[in-house]
């Protein structure tokens, strides 16, 4: 092989290696799909990669938690049915109103979880001026606590058990953060408090919420019933998840008099940008090494649905909108 042939072969090999490397990088850089549920004005909305789809058939609807399972998109919420606010879930945009007991004047579906072929939904019903914590399994309503005024905010299924958190009017005096496992009640605090989100990882149960201390509400989580404070400022933890050894919490705390969207990682706070007047982080989701938070910002008296990816702000909604829940696939 002469020098000219060798150089020609070397160029071909280099070009082949460059092509393989570029192709590999292209494959690895798959663009994720971002699913968000929320509201625009008083209309339930779902965004897929920023493109909005209206869910409500009438004004007065709200889209709460979103889940994606086996390629289908499930969203819990509320819509108007026969003149009443009614619990509902949408599957790929199709409405499914949930049955309630006779005499119910209002109901809502706050949280949703899909386990195999079973769809679990948690919320409450209002009957005879009493709130009843209720969950539905495949649209079959189950009232867990019929003696206390209570509501369900979040539901997950793990190891075949049903975990739910919410609030209960303990001893008819004050609402307290509460969670249930297979219908057995566990009270988290003896002061006015809220449990907004539950996440189960192996043998650990994480619950996000707040409790009243003095005159302010403090954002906090409970791990296996043990209180972990997140801030000494007024605030609320809306959502909790875990990935590996890291625990992520989304919510807000008041900073210099401004309600500020906050992401806590293992208790360390990161204030999210974009809300000069106010902002809130409503939901947190971890995808690989990326951390997403959904919520809203308020600027110039306009509230707008948004999400943050690794702290970078992305707007999705119009004026008067709010992003409630996020899933990334």
DRENNU-605332 format. One record per residue (C-alpha): residue in three letters; x, y, z. Coordinates in steps of 0.5 Angstrom, whole numbers, plus 500, padded with zeros to 3 digits. Layout:
BEGIN
NODE resn  px  py  pz
NODE  Ala   X   Y   Z
...
***
This chain:
BEGIN
NODE resn  px  py  pz
NODE  Unk 500 500 500
NODE  Unk 503 507 498
NODE  Unk 502 513 502
NODE  Unk 497 516 498
NODE  Unk 493 509 499
NODE  Unk 494 510 506
NODE  Unk 492 517 507
NODE  Unk 485 515 503
NODE  Unk 484 509 507
NODE  Unk 485 513 514
NODE  Unk 480 519 511
NODE  Unk 475 513 510
NODE  Unk 476 510 517
NODE  Unk 475 517 520
NODE  Unk 469 519 517
NODE  Unk 466 512 519
NODE  Unk 468 513 526
NODE  Unk 465 520 526
NODE  Unk 458 518 523
NODE  Unk 458 512 528
NODE  Unk 459 517 534
NODE  Unk 454 522 531
NODE  Unk 449 517 530
NODE  Unk 450 514 537
NODE  Unk 449 521 540
NODE  Unk 443 523 536
NODE  Unk 440 516 539
NODE  Unk 442 518 546
NODE  Unk 439 525 545
NODE  Unk 431 523 545
NODE  Unk 427 529 546
NODE  Unk 422 528 552
NODE  Unk 415 529 552
NODE  Unk 412 533 558
NODE  Unk 405 532 560
NODE  Unk 402 538 565
NODE  Unk 395 538 567
NODE  Unk 392 545 570
NODE  Unk 387 550 569
NODE  Unk 386 556 565
NODE  Unk 381 561 568
NODE  Unk 376 556 570
NODE  Unk 377 551 565
NODE  Unk 381 544 566
NODE  Unk 387 544 561
NODE  Unk 392 539 559
NODE  Unk 399 541 556
NODE  Unk 403 536 552
NODE  Unk 410 539 550
NODE  Unk 406 546 551
NODE  Unk 400 545 546
NODE  Unk 394 546 550
NODE  Unk 388 541 550
NODE  Unk 381 543 553
NODE  Unk 378 538 558
NODE  Unk 372 541 561
NODE  Unk 366 541 557
NODE  Unk 363 547 561
NODE  Unk 366 552 565
NODE  Unk 368 551 572
NODE  Unk 372 545 571
NODE  Unk 379 543 574
NODE  Unk 385 538 572
NODE  Unk 389 536 578
NODE  Unk 394 530 578
NODE  Unk 396 527 571
NODE  Unk 399 520 570
NODE  Unk 401 516 564
NODE  Unk 401 509 564
NODE  Unk 402 504 558
NODE  Unk 401 510 553
NODE  Unk 395 513 556
NODE  Unk 394 519 559
NODE  Unk 390 519 565
NODE  Unk 388 526 569
NODE  Unk 383 527 575
NODE  Unk 379 533 577
NODE  Unk 373 536 577
NODE  Unk 367 538 572
NODE  Unk 360 540 572
NODE  Unk 355 535 571
NODE  Unk 348 536 572
NODE  Unk 349 543 575
NODE  Unk 354 540 580
NODE  Unk 361 540 581
NODE  Unk 363 533 580
NODE  Unk 369 528 581
NODE  Unk 371 526 574
NODE  Unk 377 523 571
NODE  Unk 379 523 563
NODE  Unk 383 518 560
NODE  Unk 386 520 553
NODE  Unk 381 526 554
NODE  Unk 375 522 554
NODE  Unk 371 524 561
NODE  Unk 369 519 566
NODE  Unk 364 522 571
NODE  Unk 365 518 578
NODE  Unk 359 515 582
NODE  Unk 357 518 588
NODE  Unk 352 516 594
NODE  Unk 345 519 594
NODE  Unk 345 526 597
NODE  Unk 352 528 594
NODE  Unk 352 536 592
NODE  Unk 359 536 590
NODE  Unk 365 532 589
NODE  Unk 372 532 587
NODE  Unk 378 527 584
NODE  Unk 384 530 587
NODE  Unk 389 525 586
NODE  Unk 390 519 581
NODE  Unk 394 512 581
NODE  Unk 394 507 575
NODE  Unk 396 500 578
NODE  Unk 396 495 572
NODE  Unk 389 495 570
NODE  Unk 386 498 576
NODE  Unk 385 506 576
NODE  Unk 385 509 583
NODE  Unk 382 516 585
NODE  Unk 382 519 591
NODE  Unk 378 526 593
NODE  Unk 372 527 597
NODE  Unk 364 528 597
NODE  Unk 360 533 600
NODE  Unk 354 530 603
NODE  Unk 349 533 608
NODE  Unk 354 539 609
NODE  Unk 359 533 611
NODE  Unk 366 532 607
NODE  Unk 367 525 606
NODE  Unk 374 522 604
NODE  Unk 373 518 598
NODE  Unk 377 514 594
NODE  Unk 374 510 587
NODE  Unk 377 503 585
NODE  Unk 375 502 578
NODE  Unk 370 507 579
NODE  Unk 367 504 585
NODE  Unk 367 509 591
NODE  Unk 370 507 598
NODE  Unk 369 511 604
NODE  Unk 374 510 608
NODE  Unk 372 515 614
NODE  Unk 365 516 615
NODE  Unk 366 519 622
NODE  Unk 370 525 621
NODE  Unk 370 530 616
NODE  Unk 376 529 612
NODE  Unk 379 529 605
NODE  Unk 384 525 601
NODE  Unk 389 529 597
NODE  Unk 394 524 594
NODE  Unk 394 516 593
NODE  Unk 399 511 591
NODE  Unk 399 504 591
NODE  Unk 405 500 593
NODE  Unk 406 493 594
NODE  Unk 399 491 593
NODE  Unk 397 496 599
NODE  Unk 393 503 598
NODE  Unk 397 509 601
NODE  Unk 393 516 602
NODE  Unk 394 522 605
NODE  Unk 390 528 607
NODE  Unk 387 532 613
NODE  Unk 382 530 618
NODE  Unk 378 534 623
NODE  Unk 380 531 629
NODE  Unk 376 531 635
NODE  Unk 371 536 631
NODE  Unk 376 541 633
NODE  Unk 382 542 628
NODE  Unk 384 539 621
NODE  Unk 390 535 622
NODE  Unk 395 532 617
NODE  Unk 393 524 616
NODE  Unk 395 518 612
NODE  Unk 392 512 611
NODE  Unk 394 505 609
NODE  Unk 389 500 607
NODE  Unk 384 504 611
NODE  Unk 388 504 617
NODE  Unk 389 512 620
NODE  Unk 395 515 622
NODE  Unk 395 522 625
NODE  Unk 401 526 623
NODE  Unk 401 532 628
NODE  Unk 396 534 633
NODE  Unk 396 542 631
NODE  Unk 393 544 625
NODE  Unk 396 541 619
NODE  Unk 395 539 612
NODE  Unk 398 533 608
NODE  Unk 398 534 601
NODE  Unk 402 529 597
NODE  Unk 405 522 599
NODE  Unk 410 518 596
NODE  Unk 412 511 598
NODE  Unk 419 508 596
NODE  Unk 421 501 599
NODE  Unk 419 501 606
NODE  Unk 419 509 607
NODE  Unk 413 513 606
NODE  Unk 414 520 605
NODE  Unk 409 526 606
NODE  Unk 409 533 604
NODE  Unk 405 538 607
NODE  Unk 405 544 612
NODE  Unk 403 545 620
NODE  Unk 402 551 624
NODE  Unk 407 554 628
NODE  Unk 405 560 632
NODE  Unk 402 564 627
NODE  Unk 405 561 620
NODE  Unk 404 555 616
NODE  Unk 411 552 616
NODE  Unk 413 547 610
NODE  Unk 415 540 612
NODE  Unk 415 533 610
NODE  Unk 414 527 614
NODE  Unk 418 521 613
NODE  Unk 415 514 616
NODE  Unk 411 519 621
NODE  Unk 418 523 623
NODE  Unk 417 531 622
NODE  Unk 422 534 618
NODE  Unk 422 542 617
NODE  Unk 424 545 611
NODE  Unk 424 552 612
NODE  Unk 422 557 618
NODE  Unk 419 561 613
NODE  Unk 411 561 612
NODE  Unk 410 556 606
NODE  Unk 407 549 604
NODE  Unk 410 543 601
NODE  Unk 405 541 595
NODE  Unk 409 535 592
NODE  Unk 414 530 594
NODE  Unk 418 524 590
NODE  Unk 425 520 591
NODE  Unk 430 518 586
NODE  Unk 436 514 589
NODE  Unk 438 517 595
NODE  Unk 435 524 594
NODE  Unk 428 527 596
NODE  Unk 425 532 592
NODE  Unk 420 537 595
NODE  Unk 416 542 591
NODE  Unk 412 548 594
NODE  Unk 413 555 596
NODE  Unk 416 559 602
NODE  Unk 415 567 603
NODE  Unk 422 570 601
NODE  Unk 422 578 603
NODE  Unk 415 578 603
NODE  Unk 414 574 596
NODE  Unk 411 568 595
NODE  Unk 417 564 592
NODE  Unk 416 557 588
NODE  Unk 421 553 592
NODE  Unk 425 546 590
NODE  Unk 428 542 596
NODE  Unk 433 537 595
NODE  Unk 434 533 601
NODE  Unk 432 539 605
NODE  Unk 436 544 601
NODE  Unk 432 550 598
NODE  Unk 433 552 591
NODE  Unk 428 558 589
NODE  Unk 426 558 582
NODE  Unk 426 564 578
NODE  Unk 421 568 574
NODE  Unk 415 570 579
NODE  Unk 417 578 581
NODE  Unk 410 578 585
NODE  Unk 409 571 587
NODE  Unk 410 564 584
NODE  Unk 409 557 587
NODE  Unk 411 550 585
NODE  Unk 405 545 585
NODE  Unk 409 538 583
NODE  Unk 415 535 582
NODE  Unk 418 530 577
NODE  Unk 425 527 576
NODE  Unk 427 524 570
NODE  Unk 434 521 569
NODE  Unk 438 527 572
NODE  Unk 433 532 570
NODE  Unk 428 535 575
NODE  Unk 422 538 573
NODE  Unk 417 542 577
NODE  Unk 410 545 575
NODE  Unk 407 551 578
NODE  Unk 405 558 576
NODE  Unk 409 565 576
NODE  Unk 405 572 577
NODE  Unk 408 578 574
NODE  Unk 405 585 572
NODE  Unk 398 582 576
NODE  Unk 398 576 571
NODE  Unk 398 569 573
NODE  Unk 401 564 568
NODE  Unk 402 556 568
NODE  Unk 409 554 567
NODE  Unk 415 549 569
NODE  Unk 422 549 571
NODE  Unk 427 544 568
NODE  Unk 433 544 572
NODE  Unk 431 551 575
NODE  Unk 430 554 568
NODE  Unk 423 557 567
NODE  Unk 419 555 561
NODE  Unk 412 558 560
NODE  Unk 406 554 558
NODE  Unk 399 557 559
NODE  Unk 396 564 558
NODE  Unk 394 569 563
NODE  Unk 390 566 569
NODE  Unk 393 559 568
NODE  Unk 396 554 573
NODE  Unk 400 548 572
NODE  Unk 398 543 577
NODE  Unk 401 536 576
NODE  Unk 407 534 571
NODE  Unk 410 528 568
NODE  Unk 415 527 563
NODE  Unk 416 521 559
***
